[in-house]
Amino acid sequence: MRQGARTTSIVLGAAIVAGVLGRSIELVLPVILDSAGRGLGLSNAGLGLFAGAELAGVTLCSLAAFRLGKWLAPGPTALFGALMLATTNLLTGYADTLLPIVLLRFAAGLLGEGALLVVAVSLLGSGRNAARVYAAFMALQMLFGAGALVGFGMADTAGGFTAVMQLAAAICVGGVIAAVFLPWHQVIDGHDRTSAGGPGNAGMWMALAGMGIFHIGLAGAWAFMQQKATSLGLDAATGGSILAVMMLSGLAGTLYVVLRGAPRGILTGTCIVYAAAAITGMSTGNPVIFTLAGITLMVAWNLSVPGQVALLGVELKGTDHLALVPGFQGVGLAGGPVVAGLVSSPGQYAGLATLVFLAAGLSMFLFITASRYADRS
């Protein structure tokens, strides 16, 4: 029994490492986009394509895994993902025009981050304590992201965009190590979907749709936070440090879920709070208010997502749909920066504020409706 518990803890720890690596580019996306914009002269629309191509790749990988999961083992899949992410990150640093960058980032999402995230979410979201386990995963994301924002900001200051992407390639060694401790003879998805149905099935798709729309507004705001910091007169290193403080503060949200769980009403409240925080942060001209708004945004994000995953995997009994979580999140994470880039320009974020407001309201409606299906299933 003790050996089994130890093995489970080791597997969960390795899955968390793989998942954090799968989120690594997303976590430092503001610094990477700002570096690419200055170093390569890309417009906001071009930067949106940069981010969107990568996250579109994650989405396609997630959709494929939903069908192919019964043939994929976590260990080999994570190893392949880490190696592909390292390769595409390194090559991106030497690309100098938009088309090869977009193609490389799509490959990074499809073959690298997507594979790592499917492994992580499928293992972390299926247990009885899914909300708490997923909150621990998000806490590690925040710790990594806080340090990485500072480190990547320093790399940008020292060597520009090439140095940033070289660092992104180097950290992939963590995924190679994690793969060793993941199951190599157990498939990602052993469920039979032929019996899927009942009232909970519609709720599963509503919960997934809510996740995607929730992340449209969140990603749209987060992707251009470093640019907003620059428009306030802050240099790359200072802006990166402020974003690191924001991200680290998200630990308050994960700590609450780890200790208290994720009450259902938290999904409604966090949708309202994250919208207010994002809109305030993008509209203010005061660096202090900007920082406080970003802190609030990160806390709301980390409170909400574990509850979203638990709603799907536990309350709606949708463990066989967990492989789709990175995909639906990816739709939002990909679409958010693209739309935000089209409706905003440096220093002008009214369109982005509207996007956040609409995304938060619609996702809140979907979570409330999905919860009602959970009560009936």
Secondary structure, 3 states (H helix, E strand, C coil): CHHHHHHHHHHHHHHHHHHHHHCHHHHCHHHHHHHHHHHHCCCHHHHHHHHHHHHHHHHHHHHHHHHHHHHCCHHHHHHHHHHHHHHHHHHHCCCCCHHHHHHHHHHHHHHHHHHHHHHHHHHHCCCCCHHHHHHHHHHHHHHHHHHHHHHHHHHHHHHHHHHHHHHHHHCCHHHHHHHHCCCCCCCCCCCCHHHCCCHHHHHHHHHHHHHHHHHHHHHHHHHCHHHHHHHCCCCHHHHHHHHHHHHHHCHHHHHHHHHHCCCCCHHHHHHHHHHHHHHHHHHCCCHHHHHHHHHHHHHHHHHHHHHHHHHHHHHCCCHHHHHHHHHHHHHHHHHHHHHHHHHCECCECHHHHHHHHHHHHHHHHHHHHHHHHHHHC
